[in-house]
Amino acid sequence: MEDAGASPSHASGFDPSAYTERELEIIEAIAEGLSNRQIADKLYISEGTVKNYITTILSKEGLSHRTALAVYYLTGKK
């Protein structure tokens, strides 16, 4: 369950419609601070698949690392 403090601020700029359901699951897991291995275990996919998703997500937003993605997801600011 998400607490109100961790909910993404979609009004501030993050657009969930730009992502697939699986990409959103990956983004949420990154924002929770999970490692690629933990994400893979949680979503029952390989660690390599997680890495591929992260690369795709970062390129969609022009971000260079997962921390920037987490900040964008949580605050709506790049």
N, C-alpha and C positions, 0 to 999 in steps of 0.2 A: 504494500500500500504506500502511496506517495503521501507525504505530509504537505500541507499547504505551502510551506517555505521552499519546498523543492520543486514545485510545479513550474513548468516552463511558462515564460511570459510570451505567448504567441502574439499578443497585440504589439509587442515591442519589436517584432521583426522575424522571429523564427516561424517558418511556414511549414507545418507538418504535411501539407498536401504535396510538397515537392519530393516526398519520400515514399518508398514502399513500406508496407507493414513491417517487414523484416528489418529494413534499414532503421525504422523508428525504434524497434526493439534493441538494436545495436547501439543507437545513440543514447537511449535511456540507460542502458547498462554502463556505457562509458561515463555518463553523468553521475552514476552511482559509485564510480570509482573502481569498477571491476576491470581486471586484467583481460587480455585476449583469451587466455586459457579459461578463466572463470566465465567469460561470456560464452565461449564454445561449449563448456559443460552445461551452462544454464539453458542454452538454446538447442542443445543436441546437434551441433554442427562442428566441423573441424576448425582448429585454430587458423589454418590457412584460409578457410572461407571467411572467418571473422576479419582477417587482415585484408582480404580482397574487398569486403564490404566497407571497411574503414577507408581504404584508399579511394573507393568510388564516392563515398560520402564527402570526404575532404575535398576531392576535386570538384564536386558539385557546388560547394560553397567557397572555393578558393582559399581554404584554410590549410595551414601547414602541419598542424599536430592535433592530437586528440584533446589536449587541454583546451585549446581554442574552441574546439567543437563543443565540449561540455559547457564552457562559458556561454557560447552562443545559444545552445539549447536552453540553458537555465535562465538567461537574462534577455535573450533576443538581440544581444549586441555583439558585433564582430570585433 
